[in-house]
Amino acid sequence: MSGWDAYINALRGDGSVITGAGIYGAAAQPSLWAASSNSLVSADELKSLYNALTNESAYNAAPASGLYVGGVKYMMINSEAGKILRGKAGENAVAIGLSKKALVLATGKGSPNDISGRVERMTADLSTKGF
């Protein structure tokens, strides 16, 4: 178990709200640091999410194209450029946060706000630690 796995466990909690979680290096080609599943998100999906967080035109296009995670298309809702993406697909939700050096991703059956609250706390914590 790597040190990053402890962050995944903390993000997931008891698993009743967040069912999938991952932390990735924030770069044009994001790299896996730790995840609850290797199939949580594809490399192309991760690159697209990173672009939506860091590129204004990609962010502005995301509401029309949707956010894809694990092959599921989420409708982008109530997101903040350069900080957090939130999505909803039926009873499932996703949140992707950007810290100084990492993308924090979580999926689950909770509300987008429940999931994004945990993601935002994790990204803030990582930022204060230089990540």
C-alpha positions as CSV (number, residue, x, y, z in Angstrom):
1,M,0.0,0.0,0.0
2,S,1.5,3.3,-1.0
3,G,1.0,6.6,0.9
4,W,-1.4,7.7,-1.8
5,D,-3.7,4.7,-1.0
6,A,-4.4,6.2,2.4
7,Y,-5.8,9.3,0.6
8,I,-8.0,7.1,-1.5
9,N,-9.4,5.4,1.6
10,A,-10.0,8.7,3.3
11,L,-11.8,10.0,0.2
12,R,-14.0,7.0,-0.1
13,G,-14.8,6.8,3.6
14,D,-17.2,3.9,4.3
15,G,-17.9,3.6,0.5
16,S,-21.6,4.4,1.0
17,V,-21.4,7.7,-1.0
18,I,-18.1,7.5,-2.9
19,T,-17.7,4.2,-4.7
20,G,-14.7,5.1,-6.9
21,A,-11.8,7.4,-6.3
22,G,-8.5,8.3,-7.9
23,I,-5.6,10.7,-7.6
24,Y,-3.6,11.6,-10.7
25,G,-0.7,13.8,-11.5
26,A,-2.0,17.0,-13.1
27,A,-0.3,17.3,-16.5
28,A,-1.2,17.2,-20.2
29,Q,-0.8,13.4,-19.9
30,P,-2.0,12.8,-16.3
31,S,-0.4,9.9,-14.5
32,L,-1.9,7.5,-11.9
33,W,-0.9,8.1,-8.3
34,A,-3.5,5.9,-6.7
35,A,-7.0,4.7,-7.5
36,S,-9.7,2.4,-6.1
37,S,-9.8,0.7,-9.5
38,N,-7.4,0.8,-12.5
39,S,-10.5,1.0,-14.8
40,L,-12.0,4.0,-13.0
41,V,-11.2,6.4,-15.9
42,S,-9.4,6.0,-19.2
43,A,-6.3,7.9,-20.2
44,D,-8.2,9.8,-22.9
45,E,-11.1,10.7,-20.4
46,L,-8.5,11.9,-17.9
47,K,-6.8,14.0,-20.4
48,S,-10.1,15.6,-21.4
49,L,-11.0,16.3,-17.8
50,Y,-7.6,17.9,-17.2
51,N,-8.1,20.1,-20.3
52,A,-11.6,21.1,-19.1
53,L,-10.1,22.2,-15.8
54,T,-7.1,24.1,-17.3
55,N,-8.3,25.4,-20.7
56,E,-11.0,28.0,-20.9
57,S,-12.3,26.8,-24.3
58,A,-12.4,23.2,-23.3
59,Y,-14.2,24.2,-20.1
60,N,-16.8,26.2,-22.1
61,A,-17.3,23.2,-24.4
62,A,-17.8,20.7,-21.6
63,P,-21.5,21.4,-20.8
64,A,-22.4,20.6,-24.4
65,S,-20.1,17.5,-24.7
66,G,-20.5,16.2,-21.2
67,L,-17.9,14.7,-18.8
68,Y,-16.9,11.1,-19.5
69,V,-15.6,8.9,-16.7
70,G,-15.4,5.2,-17.0
71,G,-17.4,5.3,-20.3
72,V,-20.3,7.1,-18.5
73,K,-21.4,10.4,-19.8
74,Y,-22.2,12.9,-17.0
75,M,-24.0,16.2,-17.6
76,M,-21.7,19.0,-16.3
77,I,-23.4,21.0,-13.6
78,N,-22.4,23.8,-11.2
79,S,-18.7,23.6,-12.0
80,E,-15.9,26.2,-11.4
81,A,-13.3,26.7,-14.0
82,G,-9.8,25.9,-12.8
83,K,-11.1,24.3,-9.6
84,I,-13.8,21.7,-9.8
85,L,-15.9,19.8,-12.3
86,R,-19.2,18.3,-11.2
87,G,-21.4,16.0,-13.2
88,K,-24.6,14.0,-12.8
89,A,-25.8,10.9,-14.7
90,G,-29.1,9.5,-13.3
91,E,-28.5,8.7,-9.7
92,N,-24.7,8.7,-10.1
93,A,-22.5,11.7,-9.7
94,V,-18.8,12.6,-10.3
95,A,-16.5,15.4,-9.2
96,I,-13.0,16.2,-10.4
97,G,-10.9,18.7,-8.5
98,L,-7.6,20.3,-9.3
99,S,-4.9,21.0,-6.7
100,K,-1.4,22.4,-7.4
101,K,-0.1,19.1,-8.8
102,A,-3.0,16.6,-8.8
103,L,-6.4,15.7,-10.1
104,V,-8.7,14.2,-7.5
105,L,-11.6,12.2,-8.9
106,A,-14.5,10.6,-7.2
107,T,-17.7,8.9,-8.4
108,G,-20.6,7.6,-6.5
109,K,-24.4,7.5,-5.8
110,G,-24.5,10.6,-3.6
111,S,-25.4,14.1,-4.7
112,P,-22.8,16.0,-6.8
113,N,-22.4,18.4,-3.8
114,D,-21.8,15.5,-1.4
115,I,-19.1,14.1,-3.6
116,S,-17.6,17.4,-4.6
117,G,-17.4,18.5,-1.0
118,R,-15.0,15.6,-0.2
119,V,-13.0,16.2,-3.4
120,E,-12.7,19.9,-2.7
121,R,-11.5,19.2,0.9
122,M,-8.9,16.7,-0.5
123,T,-7.6,19.1,-3.2
124,A,-7.3,21.9,-0.6
125,D,-5.4,19.6,1.7
126,L,-3.1,18.5,-1.1
127,S,-2.5,22.1,-2.1
128,T,-1.4,23.1,1.4
129,K,1.1,20.2,1.3
130,G,2.5,21.4,-2.1
131,F,0.7,18.9,-4.2
